[in-house]
Amino acid sequence: MVMASVMVVSPHADDAALFCGATLAKFAHEGWRVVLVRVTDDSKDSIGLTVEETTRKNTEELHAAAKVLGVAEIIELNYETDCLADVSEVALRERIVYLFRKHRPYAVFTFDPFGTHEGNMDHIRVAQAVEEAFWVSCFDKHYPEHFQEGLAPFSVCERWYYGRHLPEANHGEDVSEFIEKKVDAVCAHREMMRNTINQVRLQLHTWGRRVPLLDESMEGDLHPLLTLVIKEQAKAVGNAFNLGEGRMGETFRLERFGSLEGLLNALSEPISGADKP
């Protein structure tokens, strides 16, 4: 029997761990095959390294983080980081449609194309391309060259959208038992986290202030800072979705059939012999 799979389409190496890492670890623990698609090369996301060193380090650290989360396969699209605004959205969409048809994931995780307060164009363009790919992958006249490889039209069942701010978030996934894996995975992205911390330090400096814990984390252990940030965010999700006393969660806009959900639940019946995820 083919193992049911889920896919995360991550603009950058660290996005998957940061936004849905604990949920991916939970899926992997429950027997799902997790496929991680990194869209860009993260060649500029570091502090004090060359572009070549940055590319190598961030790729190595992505593989380390993926191992922590139980990711089965990493797929690299190798677009230049922070430049997707200049890339054809249709060309990017084709790559994602191809991966949907090839890997046939039951669920896909990515940035919400309708999320708010998102200033990163790589995030926005990936979200837009994936959103279109969900329905274009069903058509038999889009990218017929895929069918010459033996692929076929395919539709993802569930869309797990994440983002900086989800005004229509409708699902809090209880990940209490997997939050430590998320912390470890995010910490594995050491160069990208140091670059993020440095951005905050620069902004604080302009404000005329400093946070000693940020300074200590730049050259020392990332765990104290990132454990504090990640667990506080996860506790807030647990409280917002009433997951229970002390429970921790990750938040999503989880979509399947939209307004047709109730009707299709009432009318549908199991397919004989089909695997049920």
N, C-alpha and C positions, 0 to 999 in steps of 0.2 A: 504494500500500500504506500502511495506517495504521501510524504509528510506534509501536512497543511502548513502553508507559509504566510508570513507577514513581511511587509517591506516598509522601510523608512527611507524617504527621499530627503536627504540632508544637504542643504546648500554648502555647509562647511563641516569640517571633521567633528567639531564639538557640539553641533546643534542637537544631534540625536541624544547624546548623553544628558545634555542640559535640560531638554524639554520633555523627553519621554524615556530616559534611560532606565528608570526603575520599572516602567511598564514593559519595556522590551525584555528586561531581565526576567520578569514574571512570565511573559509569553514563552521565552526560551525554556524556563524551568518547567512549564506545563507541557512541553513537547513540541512546540511550534518551531519551524525553521525560520530564523530571522535573517533577512537579507538587507544589508545597509548599502544604499547608493549615495556616494559622495559626489556632488556635482562639480565643485571647484577644487583647485589644487592647494589652496591655503598657502600660497607661496609668499605672502606678505604679512602673515599673522604671527608676528614674533617681535621681540625687542632685543636689539643688539646682535642679530644674526644676519648673514647674507641671505639672499633669496634662495640660493641652492641649499644652504644649511636649513633654512626654514622649511622648505618643501620636504626635505628628508626627515627632519625631526617630527614635523606634524603628521607625516604619514606613519612613521614608526609608532608615535603615540596614539594615533587612531587605531592601529592594530592592537595595541595593548589595551585600550579602553574597550574595544569590541570583544576581546577575549574575556574581560571581566563580565560583560553583559550577556555573553553566550551567543553572540552573533555568529552565524554559520558561514556567511559569505559577504565580502566587501566588493562592490563594483565601483570603479573609478570612471567618471566621465571627463575629468581633466580639463574643464573650462578654467580660464584664468580667473582667480579670485577677485572679487570686488569690481568685476567688469561685465556682469551679466546684463546690465542695462543696455549694453551695446550689442548683445547677442540676439539673433532671431529667436523670438519666442516660439515660432512654428518649428524651427529646427530643434530646439530643446524639447519641445513637446513630442516630436517624433522619436527621440531617444527614449523618452519615458514610456510612450506607447509600446515601443519595442520590448522594453523590460517587463511591462505588464503582460504582454502576450507570451513572452518567453517563460517568466517565472510564475505567472498565474496566482498572485497573492490573494488570499481571502480578504485581507485588510491592508490598508496603506496609511502610514503616518507621514505627515508633512505640515508645513506652515499653513495656517488658515488664510486663503486668498482674500477673505473679508475681515480679517483681524485689523485692529486699529493700533495706532501709536507705533507703527513699524517703519523705521527709517533706513533699513538696510535693503538696498535694491536687489541684492542677490536673493534675499529671503522672499521678496515680493515676486520676482520673476519666476523663481522655482514654484512658488505657490500657484501662480497663474498657469504655468505650463502643466503642472500636475492636475489642476482642476479641469482644464480642457482635455487632458489625456484620459480622464475617467470616462468621458462619453465618446471621444474620438476612437478609443481602442475597441469600441463595440462595432464600428462601421466596417463593412467589407470593402469599401472603396478608398479608405484612407490607408496609404502606405501598403499597397498590394505586394510590394517587394518582400514584405515580411512573410507572406504566405508561401513564397517560393522556398522558404526555409522550413516549411512544415508547420508554421504558426497559424493561428486562427483568431478571429475576433473574440474578445474576452472582456468581461466586466468585473471589476473589483466589487466586492459586496459591501464592505464597511470602510468609511473614511474617518480616520482619527486625526482631527486637526488640532494643532497646538499653536501657541504664539505668545508674544509678550503680553497682549491683552485681548481676551476673548469675551466680547460683550454678550455673546450668545452661548457661552459655555454651558453644556448640559450634562456633563459626566465627570465625576471625580473617581478615578481608579484607585482603589486601596492598594498601596504599594509598601505598606509598613515593613513587611519582611524583606523588602528588596532595596530599601533606601540606602543601606550601607554600600551595596553594589553601585548605586548611582554615584555616591560620593567618591568611591574609589575610581570609577570610570571617568568622572569629571576631573579628578586630580591627575589622572594619567595624561590628560591634555595639558601638560605643564607649560609648554611654550605659549599656547593660546591663552591659558588662564593668566600667565604673567603679563601678557600684552593687554588683556582686559583690565587687570588690576592697575597697570600703569596708566591706562586711559583715565580711570577714576582718580588716581593720584594727581595727574596733571590738572584735572578739573578742580579738585580740592585745592591744589596749590594756587590756582587762579582766584579761588574764593578766599585764600589766606588761611587755610586750615589743613590738618593732616589727621590720618587715622593710623596710629602705631601698628595695629594688626595688619594693615595693608603693607606697610613698609617691611615688617617682619616676613610676610608671606612672599615678597618678591624674590628673596634669596633663600628662604628657609622652607619649612614644611607647609604645604598648601592645605592640609587637612583641617587644622583648627578653624580657619576662615571659611572654607567651603562647606564644612560640616555645619557650621552655624547658619550660613545663608540657605543651604539646601533644605535643612531640616525645618527651619522656621517657615519657609515657603510651603513645604509639604504639610506641616501642621495646620497652616492657614487653609489649605485645600481640604484637609480632613474636617475641619470645623465648618467650612462653608457647605460641604456636602453631607454633613452629619454622618461621617463614617464611623464614629464611635470615639469614646474617651481615649485620647492619646494616639489615635490612628493618623496615618499620614497618607497623602495622596498626590496624584498628578492630575491636572485638569485638561479637558479636551472638549471640543465640539464634535461629538460623535454622530455621524450621519449614516443612514442606510437608504431608506426609500422615501424619506421626507414625509410629505403629507399623505403619501400612499401607504405608510407603514401599517396602519390599522386595517385598511381594506385588504392588503396583501396577506396579512396574518390570518384574516378570516377566510380568504379564498384559496390560499395555497395548501398544498399537501406534499409530503415527502416524495422525493424521486427514488424509486426502487433501486437499491444497490448503490446509491450515492453516498459518499463519505460525508458525515456531518461534523464540521469543525467544532 
